[in-house]
Amino acid sequence: MVVDAPVLQAVSGPEFLPADLNLWSKTRNVGLAFIENMELASRFVPNAKRYFDHIICGSTWCAEELRKMGISTSVALQGVDQGLFYPIENKPKRGRYVIGSFGKFEYRKGQDVVIAAFSKLWSKDPQMHLLTSWGNLWPETMRTMGSSNNIRFSYEPGKNWRELIENTMHVAGIPRDRYTLLDLRPHHEMPFIYHQCDVAVFANRVEAGTNLPLMECIACGIPAICTDNTGHKDISGSADVISNGSPEMLAEQITQVKDKGVLRSSKRSFVEGLSWDNTAKSVFEAINNTALKHDRL
């Protein structure tokens, strides 16, 4: 189908293929991309230039990396629903100190760093408890955790993501009563989960976007510790930063937040300005500023 109007399509991964190969605009063809594997993406630049006049990226890092490849890009940061994610006062006191970790279980997300850090903490402090939302329905991405030098992970066909994670925690020596492994939850329940945490940690190695759970935790006023890399760079000014891949530093910073109150939970102003309305405005502005540069056919 060829239309005489701008077309915005999701970019389906580093191969730079549009979501619908049969949809084409006579005026402006714009893609929306969250690409993490830049090495692979560099092999498919001809596709990007064939199918898109411009690509809108979910982070400054993603946009800059694609721009280095000669691709026209701009940035539209994701928004946070401020009516759903906000601080609450007078939280009930608990008898434990809850460390939250969120994102599907895979090497890219860095949960192996979290496990290794928690392994250094739980036996020294009886209050420490790890609350995780690591559900992963894609076994092929779970397999990537086998690349970690921080934990021992074994992928066993036939076992679901929960069984694989529980076995990994057991091998790491973490008792079952010292962590909670949540089932997959709908988005509207996440504020309740975030507010159970005293600190949230994000040891992610690569993020094509700004990492929605990180943004939502900060919006809720939860102290956040994150890596300062890739898409996280757009948000890390509102959180404490750890060295990439360092369980020792992560354990140290969690201890500091707990014992000394070293945190930046008050730095919410940047995230407060990230609304979905502003995201939409950025997308529309990019579309309107894009001119047709080539003929695909």
VENDACOR-V602335 format. One record per residue. PHI is phi in whole degrees, 0 to 359 (NA if undefined). Layout:
PHI / PHI
This chain:
NA / 249 / 239 / 261 / 201 / 299 / 238 / 248 / 227 / 292 / 270 / 274 / 91 / 292 / 280 / 60 / 265 / 289 / 301 / 235 / 293 / 266 / 255 / 215 / 257 / 284 / 252 / 216 / 247 / 240 / 252 / 242 / 232 / 232 / 245 / 254 / 267 / 287 / 298 / 291 / 300 / 298 / 280 / 242 / 304 / 304 / 296 / 301 / 282 / 282 / 265 / 228 / 277 / 200 / 234 / 267 / 249 / 275 / 204 / 297 / 300 / 299 / 297 / 293 / 295 / 289 / 296 / 298 / 273 / 88 / 262 / 288 / 221 / 212 / 238 / 226 / 291 / 295 / 258 / 235 / 286 / 292 / 279 / 251 / 246 / 205 / 290 / 236 / 265 / 54 / 296 / 296 / 287 / 239 / 271 / 219 / 255 / 260 / 258 / 262 / 221 / 225 / 126 / 298 / 290 / 195 / 301 / 302 / 279 / 76 / 295 / 296 / 293 / 295 / 299 / 295 / 292 / 294 / 299 / 276 / 255 / 296 / 285 / 271 / 223 / 293 / 277 / 293 / 219 / 257 / 254 / 239 / 235 / 243 / 306 / 218 / 265 / 244 / 305 / 296 / 279 / 295 / 302 / 297 / 294 / 295 / 279 / 286 / 263 / 268 / 222 / 255 / 238 / 234 / 275 / 244 / 307 / 97 / 268 / 278 / 299 / 295 / 297 / 295 / 290 / 300 / 294 / 297 / 294 / 297 / 297 / 285 / 83 / 266 / 297 / 298 / 275 / 257 / 214 / 239 / 251 / 285 / 288 / 299 / 237 / 292 / 302 / 291 / 272 / 295 / 303 / 299 / 291 / 301 / 287 / 278 / 266 / 270 / 206 / 241 / 237 / 224 / 266 / 301 / 274 / 215 / 221 / 287 / 250 / 271 / 76 / 303 / 301 / 298 / 298 / 292 / 296 / 298 / 298 / 280 / 81 / 275 / 304 / 235 / 240 / 216 / 286 / 253 / 218 / 39 / 294 / 297 / 299 / 288 / 243 / 297 / 293 / 258 / 218 / 280 / 246 / 247 / 293 / 302 / 71 / 246 / 298 / 296 / 292 / 297 / 299 / 295 / 289 / 299 / 298 / 296 / 299 / 290 / 273 / 243 / 70 / 281 / 202 / 230 / 296 / 283 / 275 / 259 / 301 / 297 / 293 / 299 / 276 / 265 / 255 / 291 / 297 / 293 / 299 / 298 / 298 / 296 / 294 / 296 / 297 / 296 / 298 / 292 / 268 / 265 / 250 / 296 / 252 / 202 / 251 / 297 / 273
